[in-house]
Amino acid sequence: MDQMKHIRVEREGAVGILTIARRERLNSLDVETAQDFRRAGLQLARDRDVRAVLIRGEGGVFCSGADLKYIRDGGDREDLGYLQPDTRKPDEGYGEIFKQILEYIHSTISEIRRAPKPFIAAVDGPAAAGGFGIAMSCDLVIASERAWFEWAYLKTGLTGAESSTFFLPRLLGLRKALELVLLNPRLSAREALDWGLINRVIPDVSLDSEAMKIAVQLAASPTSAVGVAKGLLNQAAGMDRLDVHLDSELTELARIADGPNFAEGIAAFFGKRSAEFESE
């Protein structure tokens, strides 16, 4: 694979390691990073010699989702061309800029779920918004003691994307999912374990080695049986609806992002103040 700027792909035996390496922006994804994330994710998902995949972030941060600074600044106008209807100007809102990023992330999440091999998220530090969704889409989630998890979308007036509204009711049940979305608690790793969002909490210094140990164990498992078992569990959990739901998440988030409340939310976020949302 050619060199990528903020995504690093490595192999250790039959384990593929995908690292988001954009620490200066809290490992958030602008369109270039989202494209490379998709490219790397699809390669690892489809490489028959890779039998387990580890997703991690660099520098004590997992991922903070789509890059709000990139979105606020207007995105990549040249790359917006294929998304932009002739009748709409890019500066009428933020929805198309979100689409520019999220279509790549959603495609990767779909591939993670379809892949006949396990994906493990090794979460160190924050997993917020889209980073939270990426972690939840993995088959197993291992977290350091300093990790924390936050749904976060309502803080900027958004509706949720990157699979989070699909997985939360399946992981938590409807009542707890509503609590997490509407009240938006920031969960420590131990709290996330108690809620049932993650599988294990590991001491900070041991996260990488323990996550790799689990990945190596899974890579040594009978690959075809693992793939079939994962497929059967996906079927039982209604994963055949994931792609339809991802489309709905994208449509609704883009629509809301074009409204006044997200404009207020993103201004408040960068102004380091509380947002004052309107009744729309």
Secondary structure, DSSP 8 states (H G I E B T S, - for coil): ----SSEEEEEETTEEEEEE--GGGTT-B-HHHHHHHHHHHHHHHH-TT--EEEEEESSS--B--B-HHHHHTT--TTGGGGT--TT--GGG-SHHHHHHHHHHHHHHHHHHHHSSS-EEEEE-SEEETHHHHHHHHSSEEEEETT-EEE--GGGGT----TTHHHHHHHHH-HHHHHHHHHH---EEHHHHHHHTS-SEEE-GGGHHHHHHHHHHHHHTS-HHHHHHHHHHHHHHTTGGGHHHHHHHHHHHHHHHHTSHHHHHHHHHHHHTS-------
